[in-house]
Amino acid sequence: MHYEELVIEVLSLPEAQQEELFLTLRERLRLARVQHAHETGEPAKAEPSNEEWQKAWTAEINRRIAEMDSGQVQGIPADDVFAEMRARIRSRAAERNVTR
C-alpha cells in the first residue's frame, strides 16, 4: 500500500475513527518512548520524531495489509471512496457558505 492510498483510506473513515486511529498511534509512540527512556535511562521525548511517526505508520499499514490478506476486513472500491470524499468536500463547502 502506498502513502497516498493510506491517506485516502484514513480520510474515508468517519471522523471519530480517524481521531481514534491518530490517538492510538500517538499513545503507542508515547508508550514506546517511555519504555525506551526506562531501558536506557534517557529522558523521554515530548513528541515523536519523524522517524518514529514513519515507523508507527509503517506498522499500522502492515497490520492493515495483513487484515486484508487474511480476509478479516474487506476493502472499499476506490470509486466509492472518491465519490464519498467528493460528497464530503461539497457538503463541508456548502456548510461553510451557509454559516458566513
C-alpha positions in Angstrom: 0.0 0.0 0.0 1.3 3.4 -0.9 1.2 6.5 1.2 -1.5 8.1 -1.0 -3.7 5.0 -0.7 -3.3 5.1 3.1 -4.3 8.8 3.2 -7.4 8.0 1.1 -8.3 5.1 3.4 -7.9 7.1 6.5 -9.8 10.1 5.1 -12.6 7.8 4.1 -13.2 6.8 7.7 -15.7 8.6 9.9 -14.1 11.5 11.8 -14.4 9.6 15.1 -12.4 6.7 13.7 -9.8 9.0 12.3 -9.3 10.6 15.7 -9.2 7.1 17.4 -6.6 5.9 14.9 -4.5 9.0 15.5 -4.7 8.8 19.2 -3.9 5.1 19.1 -0.8 5.7 17.2 0.2 8.7 19.4 -0.3 6.6 22.5 1.7 3.7 21.1 4.5 6.1 20.3 4.3 7.7 23.8 4.5 4.3 25.4 7.4 3.2 23.2 9.3 6.4 24.2 8.6 5.9 27.9 9.8 2.3 27.6 12.9 3.3 25.7 13.6 6.0 28.3 13.2 3.5 31.1 15.5 1.0 29.4 18.2 3.5 28.5 18.0 5.9 31.4 17.5 8.8 28.9 14.7 11.3 29.3 11.6 10.6 27.2 11.0 13.0 24.3 7.8 15.0 24.4 6.8 14.5 20.7 7.7 11.7 18.3 10.3 12.3 15.7 9.5 12.0 12.0 11.3 8.6 12.1 9.1 7.4 14.9 6.0 8.5 13.1 7.2 6.8 9.9 7.8 3.5 11.8 4.4 3.7 13.6 2.5 4.3 10.3 4.5 1.6 8.6 3.5 -0.8 11.4 -0.1 0.3 11.0 0.0 -0.1 7.3 1.4 -3.6 7.6 -1.3 -4.5 10.2 -4.0 -3.4 7.8 -2.5 -5.2 4.9 -2.3 -8.4 7.0 -6.0 -7.9 7.8 -6.9 -7.5 4.1 -4.8 -10.5 3.1 -6.3 -12.7 5.8 -9.9 -11.7 4.8 -10.5 -10.3 8.2 -11.6 -7.0 6.6 -12.7 -6.1 3.1 -11.5 -3.1 1.1 -13.8 -0.4 -0.3 -13.6 0.2 -4.1 -11.6 3.3 -4.9 -14.5 4.8 -7.0 -16.7 4.6 -3.9 -14.1 6.2 -1.7 -13.5 9.0 -4.1 -17.3 9.6 -4.5 -17.7 9.8 -0.7 -14.7 12.2 -0.4 -16.1 14.5 -3.1 -19.5 14.4 -1.4 -18.0 15.3 2.0 -16.0 18.1 0.5 -19.1 19.5 -1.2 -21.1 19.2 2.0 -18.4 21.0 4.1 -18.0 23.7 1.5 -21.8 24.2 1.5 -21.9 24.3 5.3 -19.2 27.0 5.3 -21.1 29.1 2.8 -24.3 28.9 4.8 -22.6 29.9 8.1 -21.0 33.0 6.6 
